[in-house]
């Protein structure tokens, strides 16, 4: 029997099948600038020839998937379909889905609570049908003014008992250490409130060559997250890896995503990163980030890291065990 998998880092914007998005777009009356379905598919898949940076990758989210998912009906169906597909395709029995509800309410045209309730309905229905454990993480955004991120934290706390299990901080970063003191203070307070309310905490950092290990250190020391999204640049600094080990901070590695966005140049570099982290006893997990956007799934990610020598079979089992221990799901 196939092993049961767990995915801690998967974005709703990158995980819905093209035919579902196509259907949702037409259902909501969007006028799409594509001559047919196949041209649409090419536009929403992150092909290596058109994605050269993380910004190129994120542009697909902002231009198409987030917009198409911007209604209660669309976000409900999206989350329902993701959970079912990940279970059927890869036997993912525990999954944490993350998204920004404010990027699904058309700039305030739709009620935020209706978006959140709909996402929870989609999750509940899928969990009931497939026997999967699932939870939602709300993504704060580095480009948002502080008051909008504060609203997202309050909504996450409000719906803690309904299935919202954590918060994330996403968006491109120049360097976490370059944030103005007032901004750091805002994030620090928001993360402290989330922890006090029983929410899990994670942060995207150390994902690109431009951020460096200092950004990872600043996030760990100032925001104290349970986990780090990506964090691969930590391998360039022994002090930062020691900090991750001492704090028990878990890295959410997303191999295919890092290759597509050019955060790593090759499987050889990914293998080097994993080997260094394991040698320094840094806890890590393997995740998909955006299965359909990246043309992958959890079963494929596991197969790829073994095929390219990033992890051995025993180390895959260890990474899965770390994921089950580090999950925010009750």
C-alpha positions as CSV (number, residue, x, y, z in Angstrom):
1,X,0.0,0.0,0.0
2,X,1.3,3.5,-0.8
3,X,2.7,5.5,2.1
4,X,0.4,8.1,3.6
5,X,1.9,11.6,2.9
6,X,1.6,15.0,4.6
7,X,1.9,18.4,2.9
8,X,2.5,21.4,5.1
9,X,3.2,24.0,2.5
10,X,0.7,24.2,-0.4
11,X,-0.9,27.4,-1.7
12,X,-4.5,27.4,-2.8
13,X,-3.6,29.7,-5.7
14,X,-1.2,27.2,-7.2
15,X,-3.1,23.9,-6.5
16,X,-6.3,24.0,-8.4
17,X,-6.5,22.1,-11.7
18,X,-6.7,24.2,-14.9
19,X,-10.1,22.7,-15.9
20,X,-11.6,23.7,-12.5
21,X,-10.2,27.3,-12.9
22,X,-11.5,27.4,-16.5
23,X,-15.0,26.3,-15.3
24,X,-15.0,28.8,-12.4
25,X,-13.9,31.7,-14.7
26,X,-16.8,30.9,-17.1
27,X,-19.2,30.4,-14.2
28,X,-18.5,33.8,-12.9
29,X,-18.5,35.5,-16.3
30,X,-14.9,36.5,-16.6
31,X,-13.8,37.5,-20.1
32,X,-10.6,35.6,-20.5
33,X,-8.1,36.7,-23.1
34,X,-7.4,33.2,-24.5
35,X,-8.6,31.7,-27.7
36,X,-9.2,28.3,-26.1
37,X,-8.7,26.1,-23.0
38,X,-5.2,24.9,-24.0
39,X,-3.9,28.5,-24.3
40,X,-5.3,29.1,-20.8
41,X,-3.5,26.1,-19.4
42,X,-0.2,27.3,-20.7
43,X,-0.8,30.7,-19.1
44,X,-1.3,29.3,-15.6
45,X,1.5,26.7,-15.5
46,X,5.0,27.9,-14.5
47,X,7.0,26.6,-17.4
48,X,10.8,27.1,-17.0
49,X,11.1,29.1,-20.2
50,X,8.8,31.8,-18.9
51,X,9.6,31.8,-15.2
52,X,13.0,33.2,-14.4
53,X,12.5,34.6,-10.9
54,X,10.2,34.3,-7.9
55,X,8.4,37.5,-9.1
56,X,7.6,35.8,-12.4
57,X,6.1,32.9,-10.6
58,X,4.0,35.0,-8.2
59,X,2.7,37.0,-11.2
60,X,0.7,34.0,-12.3
61,X,-1.1,33.9,-9.0
62,X,-1.9,37.6,-9.0
63,X,-3.0,37.8,-12.6
64,X,-5.1,34.7,-12.9
65,X,-5.6,32.2,-10.1
66,X,-6.4,34.6,-7.2
67,X,-8.8,36.6,-9.4
68,X,-10.7,33.5,-10.6
69,X,-11.0,32.2,-7.0
70,X,-12.4,35.5,-5.8
71,X,-15.9,34.6,-4.7
72,X,-17.4,32.4,-2.0
73,X,-18.5,29.7,-4.5
74,X,-15.1,29.7,-6.2
75,X,-13.0,29.4,-3.1
76,X,-15.2,26.7,-1.6
77,X,-14.9,24.6,-4.7
78,X,-11.2,25.3,-5.0
79,X,-10.4,24.0,-1.6
80,X,-12.7,21.1,-1.9
81,X,-11.1,20.0,-5.2
82,X,-7.5,20.4,-3.9
83,X,-8.0,18.2,-0.9
84,X,-9.7,15.5,-2.9
85,X,-7.2,15.5,-5.7
86,X,-4.2,15.4,-3.3
87,X,-5.7,12.4,-1.5
88,X,-6.6,10.6,-4.7
89,X,-3.4,11.3,-6.5
90,X,-0.8,11.1,-3.8
91,X,-2.6,9.7,-0.7
92,X,-2.1,12.9,1.2
93,X,-4.0,12.3,4.4
94,X,-2.9,15.5,6.3
95,X,-2.8,18.8,4.5
96,X,-2.4,22.5,5.4
97,X,-3.7,24.8,2.8
98,X,-2.6,28.5,2.8
99,X,-4.1,31.5,1.1
100,X,-4.9,35.2,1.7
101,X,-8.6,35.8,2.0
102,X,-8.2,39.5,1.2
103,X,-6.8,38.5,-2.2
104,X,-10.1,36.7,-2.8
105,X,-12.6,39.4,-2.0
106,X,-11.9,41.8,-4.9
107,X,-10.5,44.6,-2.9
108,X,-13.4,44.6,-0.5
109,X,-16.2,44.2,-3.0
110,X,-17.0,40.8,-1.4
111,X,-17.4,40.3,2.3
112,X,-14.3,38.8,3.9
113,X,-16.2,36.6,6.4
114,X,-18.2,35.1,3.5
115,X,-15.0,34.1,1.8
116,X,-13.6,32.5,4.9
117,X,-16.9,30.6,5.7
118,X,-16.9,29.3,2.1
119,X,-13.3,28.1,2.4
120,X,-14.1,26.2,5.6
121,X,-17.2,24.6,4.0
122,X,-15.1,23.4,1.1
123,X,-12.5,22.0,3.5
124,X,-15.2,20.3,5.8
125,X,-16.9,18.6,2.8
126,X,-13.6,17.2,1.5
127,X,-12.5,16.0,4.9
128,X,-15.8,14.3,5.4
129,X,-15.7,12.5,2.0
130,X,-12.1,11.4,2.1
131,X,-11.3,11.1,5.8
132,X,-8.4,13.6,5.4
133,X,-7.2,15.9,8.2
134,X,-6.9,19.5,6.9
135,X,-6.5,23.0,8.2
136,X,-6.2,26.5,6.7
137,X,-3.4,29.1,7.2
138,X,-4.0,32.7,6.4
139,X,-1.2,34.4,4.6
140,X,-0.2,37.9,5.7
141,X,1.4,39.9,2.9
142,X,4.6,41.9,3.0
143,X,3.1,44.4,0.6
144,X,0.0,45.1,2.7
145,X,-0.1,48.0,5.1
146,X,0.0,46.8,8.7
147,X,-3.7,47.3,9.4
148,X,-4.7,44.9,6.7
149,X,-2.4,42.2,8.1
150,X,-3.8,42.9,11.6
151,X,-7.3,42.2,10.3
152,X,-6.1,38.8,8.8
153,X,-4.6,37.9,12.2
154,X,-7.8,38.7,14.0
155,X,-9.8,36.7,11.5
156,X,-7.5,33.7,11.9
157,X,-8.0,33.9,15.7
158,X,-11.7,34.3,15.3
159,X,-11.9,31.1,13.2
160,X,-9.4,29.1,15.2
161,X,-12.0,26.7,16.4
162,X,-13.4,26.2,12.9
163,X,-10.3,25.0,11.2
164,X,-7.9,27.9,10.7
165,X,-4.7,26.5,12.3
166,X,-2.1,29.1,11.6
167,X,-0.7,32.2,9.9
168,X,2.0,32.8,7.4
169,X,3.9,35.8,6.1
170,X,4.3,35.7,2.3
171,X,5.3,37.9,-0.6
172,X,8.7,38.9,-2.0
173,X,11.3,40.1,0.4
174,X,14.4,42.1,-0.1
175,X,15.8,41.2,3.3
176,X,14.0,40.7,6.6
177,X,16.8,42.7,8.3
178,X,16.0,45.7,6.1
179,X,12.5,46.1,7.5
180,X,12.0,49.4,9.4
181,X,11.9,48.9,13.2
182,X,8.2,49.9,13.3
183,X,7.3,47.2,10.7
184,X,9.2,44.6,12.7
185,X,7.4,45.6,15.8
186,X,4.0,45.3,14.0
187,X,4.9,41.7,12.8
188,X,6.3,40.8,16.2
189,X,3.1,41.8,17.9
190,X,0.9,40.1,15.4
191,X,2.8,36.9,15.7
192,X,2.7,37.0,19.5
193,X,-1.1,37.4,19.4
194,X,-1.4,34.5,17.1
195,X,0.7,32.3,19.3
196,X,-1.2,33.3,22.4
197,X,-4.4,32.3,20.6
198,X,-3.1,28.8,19.9
199,X,-2.3,29.3,16.2
200,X,0.7,27.9,14.5
201,X,3.2,30.3,12.9
202,X,5.3,30.1,9.7
203,X,7.1,32.7,7.5
204,X,8.4,32.7,4.0
205,X,12.0,33.7,4.1
206,X,15.4,32.7,2.8
207,X,13.8,31.6,-0.5
208,X,15.9,33.5,-3.0
209,X,19.6,34.3,-3.5
210,X,19.0,38.0,-2.7
211,X,17.7,37.5,0.8
212,X,20.7,35.6,2.4
213,X,20.9,33.8,5.7
214,X,20.6,37.1,7.7
215,X,16.9,37.3,6.7
216,X,16.3,33.9,8.1
217,X,18.0,34.8,11.3
218,X,16.1,38.0,11.7
219,X,12.8,36.2,11.2
220,X,13.6,33.4,13.7
221,X,14.9,35.9,16.3
222,X,12.2,38.5,16.0
223,X,9.1,36.7,15.0
224,X,9.8,33.2,16.6
225,X,7.9,31.2,14.0
226,X,7.4,27.4,14.5
227,X,8.4,26.8,10.9
228,X,10.0,28.6,8.0
229,X,8.7,28.4,4.4
230,X,11.7,27.4,2.3
231,X,14.6,28.9,4.3
232,X,17.2,27.4,2.0
233,X,19.6,30.3,2.2
234,X,20.3,29.3,5.8
235,X,22.9,26.9,4.5
236,X,25.3,29.7,3.8
237,X,25.8,30.6,7.5
238,X,26.7,28.2,10.3
239,X,25.4,30.5,13.0
240,X,21.9,30.6,11.4
241,X,21.8,26.8,11.1
242,X,22.8,26.5,14.7
243,X,20.0,29.0,15.6
244,X,17.4,26.9,13.6
245,X,18.7,23.7,15.4
246,X,18.6,25.2,18.9
247,X,15.1,26.7,18.4
248,X,13.8,23.5,16.8
249,X,12.5,25.6,13.8
250,X,11.3,23.3,11.0
251,X,12.0,24.2,7.3
252,X,9.3,23.6,4.7
253,X,11.4,22.7,1.7
254,X,9.7,22.8,-1.7
255,X,12.2,21.3,-4.2
256,X,10.4,21.7,-7.5
257,X,9.3,25.2,-6.6
258,X,12.8,26.3,-5.8
259,X,14.1,24.9,-9.2
260,X,11.3,26.5,-11.2
261,X,11.8,29.9,-9.6
262,X,15.6,29.6,-9.9
263,X,16.1,29.8,-6.2
264,X,18.3,26.8,-6.8
265,X,20.1,26.2,-10.1
266,X,20.0,22.4,-10.2
267,X,19.3,19.2,-8.4
268,X,22.9,19.1,-7.4
269,X,22.5,22.3,-5.5
270,X,19.3,21.1,-3.9
271,X,21.2,17.9,-2.9
272,X,24.0,20.0,-1.4
273,X,21.4,22.1,0.6
274,X,19.7,19.1,2.0
275,X,22.9,17.4,2.9
276,X,24.2,20.5,4.8
277,X,20.9,20.9,6.7
278,X,20.8,17.3,7.7
279,X,24.4,17.3,8.8
280,X,23.7,20.3,11.0
281,X,20.6,18.5,12.5
282,X,18.2,21.1,11.1
283,X,14.7,19.7,10.9
284,X,13.2,19.7,7.4
285,X,10.1,18.6,5.5
286,X,9.2,18.1,1.8
287,X,6.2,19.9,0.3
288,X,4.7,20.9,-3.0
289,X,4.1,24.6,-2.8
290,X,1.8,24.7,-5.8
291,X,1.1,21.3,-7.4
292,X,-0.8,22.3,-10.6
293,X,1.2,25.5,-11.1
294,X,4.4,23.5,-10.9
295,X,3.1,20.3,-12.5
296,X,3.9,18.2,-9.5
297,X,2.3,16.5,-6.4
298,X,3.6,15.0,-3.1
299,X,4.2,11.6,-4.6
300,X,6.3,13.1,-7.4
301,X,8.2,15.3,-4.9
302,X,9.1,12.3,-2.9
303,X,10.1,10.3,-5.9
304,X,12.2,13.2,-7.3
305,X,14.2,13.8,-4.1
306,X,15.0,10.1,-3.9
307,X,15.9,9.8,-7.7
308,X,18.3,12.8,-7.5
309,X,19.9,11.7,-4.2
310,X,18.5,14.7,-2.3
311,X,17.2,12.3,0.4
312,X,17.5,8.6,0.8
313,X,14.4,6.5,1.6
314,X,15.1,6.5,5.3
315,X,15.6,10.3,5.2
316,X,12.2,10.7,3.4
317,X,10.6,8.8,6.3
318,X,12.4,11.0,8.7
319,X,11.1,14.1,6.9
320,X,7.5,12.8,6.9
321,X,7.9,12.1,10.7
322,X,9.1,15.7,11.2
323,X,6.1,16.9,9.2
324,X,3.6,14.9,11.4
325,X,5.2,16.3,14.5
326,X,5.4,19.9,13.2
327,X,1.9,20.1,11.8
328,X,-0.5,22.7,13.2
329,X,-3.4,20.3,12.9
330,X,-4.8,19.1,16.2
